[in-house]
Structure formats: C-alpha cells, structure tokens
C-alpha cells in the first residue's frame, strides 16, 4: 500500500522531496563544518590557555615581568627627574642591577611561591612608581615614609588627584590588569609543581644566596650614595635609583637622628655664630635707613594660598588677573624675588616664617616637632609689647595648628570654630571674604599694637572654587584655558584678589590701614612646573623663556610690603620666608634670636631651599650652576677663579644652613 502510494506521487512532490533532501544534507554538512570549527577553536584556545599557563608557571614569567618593571621605571624617570634632560646612564644601570637581583631571588622560589611573589612585586612596584609620579607632579618631590605620619592631611592631595592624573599613567598598570583578567576568567591558574631534582634544588639555593648577598651590597651602596646629597631627593634618586632612595628613606626615617650633624646646643650655636658673623661682615649693611621705623605700629602678616609671582601685573584677555594685589604692591614695596623654602605644604611656609628655620619636609615640623623650643616671631613681638594672634579659616586639628600656636604662646588663636559666620566655605575652608571681614572685627578689639598672622585658603588646590556662592566675583575670562588646571588656578587667584580688595577696604573703614605695616606673600606654588597650559601662558609673556626661568617661576611667590610713610621701593634681590622674622626685628628694633634668614633690606644676595637649591642674583643652582639671564649651564672650568670661589662659597653656606636647621629641629637644640 505504501509503495503504491509513493508510486502515485506527482512529479512536483518528488522534486520537492529531492530538493528538501539536498537542503537537509547541506544543513548537515554545515553543522558538521561548524562543529569542526568549534572543535578546532576549542583546541586552539586550549593550546593558547596551556601555553599561557606554562608561561605563567615557568621561570620566564618573573623575567618578563622584570623587563616590564624596568620599562615602567624608565617611564617614571622620564616623567619626573629627567623630564627636561637626558637620563643618567648610572641611574638606568643601577635600576637594572636592582631589578635583576630581585628577579633572581624570585626565580629560586618554588613554582607557586614564584608566581605569587612575582605578581605581588609587580603590583607593589607599579603602585609605588605611580604614587611617586603623582606626588612629584603635585610637589616636585618623591614620596617619603614620613608621609605616613601625615595621612590625616591627605585630603588636600586627594582633592587634587583628578586634575593631576594623565591618561599615559595607565601604563603603570596594563600588565597587572591583563594578569588579573586572566586569573579571574580562569584562563590562567597557578599550578603547584611536583618534586624538584636535587641538583636543581642546590643550584637554586646557590643562586638565591648569591642574589641576597648582592641585594644587600646594592642596598648599602644605595644608602651611601644618598648621603652625598642628604637634602636633595632628585639627586638621591638619580644616584641611587628610585628604589635606592626608598630604601635609604626607610633607614633615615628609622634612624632620623643620624641626619643631624650637631647633637649639642653649644656646637650648633658655635656653627651658627660663625655663619652669622660672616653674613654680618659681608652683607650686614642696608640700602635703606629703616631701623625701628615700625616699632609700635600694628603689623599684619598675610599668607596667600598658592599665589605665585607670575600672576602679578599680568593680564588675560584684556583684564588684570590680580588688580588689587597689583595696586598694593606697586604703591608700596615690591618684592619681586621672594622664594618659598619648601616644595611641600602651607604648614612648611608658616614654619619658615615664624622660626626663620628650614622646615622638615612634608609638614613634619608641625606634626612631629611642634613641641620643640624655637626663637619664634610671636615671642619677638611679645617682648616689644605686642598682642599676638593667628587666624585661619580651617579647624585647629588640620596641620596640628591649634597645638602648634599654643606652643608658640600666641595670645589669640582664631580658627574656624572661633568665627561666628561660617556660611560660605570654599574647598572646605572659610571663604577668604568671610575670613577677612571677621578678621578685621577681631583686630578692632585687640589691645594695640598687635601683630596678626592671617592665612587665606580660597585659592587652594584643586582651584575649583567649590562653595563660592557668587561666581560673578570672578571677573576674568580665561579663554582657551577654561576648565583646565591653569584656568581654574587663574580664576581662584582672581577671586582671592577680589577678597584681598575687600580686606583692604574693611581695614580702611576700621581706621586700621594707614598706620599698619602689612606684609603679604604666597605660601608655595600652585601649578605643576611643566603643566602644558602654564608653559603656553609663560611663553605668551616671554617667548624666550628657558628651563631655568620655569624652575625659578615654580618656586617664586608673590610678595609685597606696606610700611607707613615708605613708597615705591623695589627689592629685586632673592629673599625668602626665612628673611621675614629678621626683617621685622630690624623694623621694630628687636633682636631676631636664632634666625637663618637675614634682613630683606640688607645686601645678602642669595637664598637656599631645603632641597639644596640655591638662588642668587645672577645664578641658580639645581645640581649644577646655571646663569639666570639666559639659562645656560655654567662651565666652572671657564669662569674666573674669584667667581668659581664665590659659587663654592654659596654652596658651602647653603649646606651649613641646612645642617644647623635640621639639627635644631631633630634634637631640639634651642630648649
């Protein structure tokens, strides 16, 4: 019956059946091909996975990671200590030696330990290099273990991070990301190998012992190299590599007292007296007859957050950036070469101003050594019958200020808690305008004469003016720099200048302006030295700007002074925060006590920073001597013997000042 039915099919049905059969056969063939492809793909992936696992679990894994770490370290050098110069060959060779020794030690470990240790070392070093790079961009200095003591102050750095980050810094972590993806997706896994041949085991132990000996020998050499430049971190990194620097830094932090040259008060005072006798003989004469001119007059010392000198008397898109500061400085005493003492913090600037000593870097003077006894500026004024005060729009715990100024014996410590109106906060600090208005109200109620140290904060990093209620108080157009780090900085400075104008008006209204001495200065830099927008802006001011100009611009801050009855004086020689206390001692006819600075109106023509930089009227020292006029390096073999001896004298005096200062701080030698 079935046969007969099939025989009875029409031609069309039979054709359809054949077509359908061919289609089905074709589909089966395609499925078979796809299946084969999937099998082949799986086999390929399996082989790749197997090779990756073999690589991860082989001795080649730490070796390749070591090479990658070397490339990361070179990348770090190019972004920091060698950004504008040829990388030192010895720095690279030292880095190779250090990493090679580490990798040799890792290679002697059993399989699982070798893999895990390699990954841990890779992550640790990558994070360290990234952090050092970021901090160097922030403060032109690499990190120190001492920073761990100041973690409570990390907020100001963290606020700045988004503006400091650069896309290229992802290179520090690309290999780690790839390894992490491989482990998380189980593409690779760390295997545990079986027993190792006895001969191989002995060979590994021998290699490990040699590597450990070499490692400790390298460490000792690194530490010795850093001692050649105890105050210059960049030179330490160049001579001992970034790894040698950190090893020495840990050793120095543990044995910090070894950094002090003097351990006895009589020894440090003898060294100080010898140095000051030389300074008095060479630089003691003054260019102006101002001794005692300010005695009995009110004094305001105004520290301006991040205000650098390059914004003074400059315009952008037809408007002055700092019209009120320009007017004040141009009408009174213009101090065009005021340099900051430290690349670190506001607290360091305050310490230099108050004590006329170099700060221990990273704010340690206020966080660790604040109970020391110093010949401070407040005591100097008190001895002349002044009421003393300190004002800041932040809470007392920040940089330990409440405790610090209690130790200095300040009569009135006016911090955020002591101000009635805290309705406007910028970047978490009381706005400059509110600070100044309330400061004047407090000054009116002090017994006179008074000295008040006032610290502004609205132009603080990251310069977003977050919290400013009326943006119309910023009245410049930064144009192409809008929403860049430099653009934000210029807008913050412009607002700070507006608030300064309010301060001057309030003082005049309270009849406190005319007969008051006012010194204003920026605490430290605001913008990264090699910020691209800053470079562009500086070149519009001076197309022939040199690298030396850039470095000097970075450490030079705005400064001006008003002394009743004195007009239109220009001080163009280098001065620093250390000079502020001796200058006021001269103006109020008082003894400055132990002060490493000198009177600004005297003739000393060089200043130093706490990282072994020196600025003179004609030269700049940054590991080598450079001419300020054109940025050219000084060839010591080609200059006159007298000039060469002068440069050596500058360097020797700088080292003496730093040795005296650090010894006083570490060993509390003025108690």
Secondary structure as GFF3:
##gff-version 3
##sequence-region A 1 671
A	DSSP	alpha_helix	2	7	.	.	.	ID=ss1
A	DSSP	alpha_helix	11	56	.	.	.	ID=ss2
A	DSSP	alpha_helix	60	79	.	.	.	ID=ss3
A	DSSP	alpha_helix	89	107	.	.	.	ID=ss4
A	DSSP	alpha_helix	111	139	.	.	.	ID=ss5
A	DSSP	three_ten_helix	145	153	.	.	.	ID=ss6
A	DSSP	alpha_helix	155	164	.	.	.	ID=ss7
A	DSSP	three_ten_helix	167	172	.	.	.	ID=ss8
A	DSSP	alpha_helix	174	184	.	.	.	ID=ss9
A	DSSP	alpha_helix	198	226	.	.	.	ID=ss10
A	DSSP	three_ten_helix	227	229	.	.	.	ID=ss11
A	DSSP	alpha_helix	233	254	.	.	.	ID=ss12
A	DSSP	three_ten_helix	256	259	.	.	.	ID=ss13
A	DSSP	alpha_helix	265	283	.	.	.	ID=ss14
A	DSSP	beta_strand	298	304	.	.	.	ID=ss15
A	DSSP	three_ten_helix	309	311	.	.	.	ID=ss16
A	DSSP	beta_strand	315	316	.	.	.	ID=ss17
A	DSSP	beta_strand	319	320	.	.	.	ID=ss18
A	DSSP	alpha_helix	323	331	.	.	.	ID=ss19
A	DSSP	beta_strand	333	335	.	.	.	ID=ss20
A	DSSP	beta_strand	338	339	.	.	.	ID=ss21
A	DSSP	alpha_helix	346	355	.	.	.	ID=ss22
A	DSSP	alpha_helix	364	367	.	.	.	ID=ss23
A	DSSP	alpha_helix	377	382	.	.	.	ID=ss24
A	DSSP	beta_strand	387	392	.	.	.	ID=ss25
A	DSSP	three_ten_helix	398	400	.	.	.	ID=ss26
A	DSSP	alpha_helix	401	407	.	.	.	ID=ss27
A	DSSP	beta_strand	412	414	.	.	.	ID=ss28
A	DSSP	three_ten_helix	416	418	.	.	.	ID=ss29
A	DSSP	beta_strand	425	426	.	.	.	ID=ss30
A	DSSP	beta_strand	429	430	.	.	.	ID=ss31
A	DSSP	alpha_helix	432	444	.	.	.	ID=ss32
A	DSSP	beta_strand	450	455	.	.	.	ID=ss33
A	DSSP	three_ten_helix	471	473	.	.	.	ID=ss34
A	DSSP	three_ten_helix	479	481	.	.	.	ID=ss35
A	DSSP	alpha_helix	485	509	.	.	.	ID=ss36
A	DSSP	beta_strand	516	522	.	.	.	ID=ss37
A	DSSP	alpha_helix	532	541	.	.	.	ID=ss38
A	DSSP	alpha_helix	547	555	.	.	.	ID=ss39
A	DSSP	beta_strand	556	557	.	.	.	ID=ss40
A	DSSP	beta_strand	559	562	.	.	.	ID=ss41
A	DSSP	beta_strand	569	571	.	.	.	ID=ss42
A	DSSP	beta_strand	575	576	.	.	.	ID=ss43
A	DSSP	alpha_helix	578	587	.	.	.	ID=ss44
A	DSSP	beta_strand	606	608	.	.	.	ID=ss45
A	DSSP	beta_strand	614	616	.	.	.	ID=ss46
A	DSSP	beta_strand	619	621	.	.	.	ID=ss47
A	DSSP	beta_strand	625	627	.	.	.	ID=ss48
A	DSSP	alpha_helix	641	667	.	.	.	ID=ss49
###
